[in-house]
Amino acid sequence: MSRFSGRVAFITGGGTGIGAAVAQQFVDEGGKVLLMGRRAELLQAVAAPLGDAASVFAGDAAAAADVRAALAQASAAFGGVDVLVANAGGHGLGSLTETDDAAWALATRVNLDTAFVCMREAMPKLVARRGNVVVLSSLAGHFAGPAVAGYVTMKHALIGLTRSVARDYGRLGVRVNAVCPGWVRTPMADEQMQVLVEKFALKDVDAAYAMVTRDVPLARAATAQEVADAVLFLASPQAAMITGTSLMVDGGASAVDLPTLAFAS
């Protein structure tokens, strides 16, 4: 396939997990990528097999100066930017009273500020090339997990940001959509599974993934590639009439009526 021939994607959080999977598939389908993240060694590992189709920029996606420099690098290397994949994110652990000001500020910066700053700085380029944005929110952008007030709040906010920017820039030819994964097998999720392994004396992380997806209709976590498939669909010409939406990639988790689970036990 060559859906992205001649197209350039700017991918934040590009060194691991979903960002790395998006980069690989975008290049496989004819495009070029600028990968941004905080750890240069991880970015280089993703970019190396992609050859001249990939460029890397180590920096902070919530810092406007870094984002402007990354966008300038993309323009110098590849001529511009057509797609922004706002994938950078992180944890926001703790309930309301367990979240101090510093933890709240960090959750805001890594989850919400990264997307906001990157969209704001990239928008002139996207308007010029009638590009689009895909924001990585979460199942937590629609529902609340336990004791993750910062994460849940920021992922909800990303849905609002997606809709607002889609409304304001659609007449200028820019589409903006969000992808909302449930559990995805990534190094970050593996760390969270390890908590359950220790808490419940489980055999391994596979047993932990089985536990957290027990009531999910498809009964498994997604792969990073499966989420990348959704991201690239929204970024592609096949989604030309889709904007302002949030696409659930959760194995059906959001279709489950929680109060009826007892009847299936």
Secondary structure, 3 states (H helix, E strand, C coil): CCCCCCCEEEEECCCCHHHHHHHHHHHHCCCEEEEEECCHHHHHHHHHHHHHHEEEEECCCCCHHHHHHHHHHHHHHHCCCCEEEECCCCCCCECHHHCCHHHHHHHHHHHHHHHHHHHHHHHHHHHHHCCEEEEECCHHHCCCCCCEHHHHHHHHHHHHHHHHHHHHHHHHCCEEEEEEECCEECHHHHHHHHHHHHHHCCCCHHHHHHHHCCCCCCCCCEEHHHHHHHHHHHHCHHHCCCCCCEEEECCCHHHCCHHHHHHHC
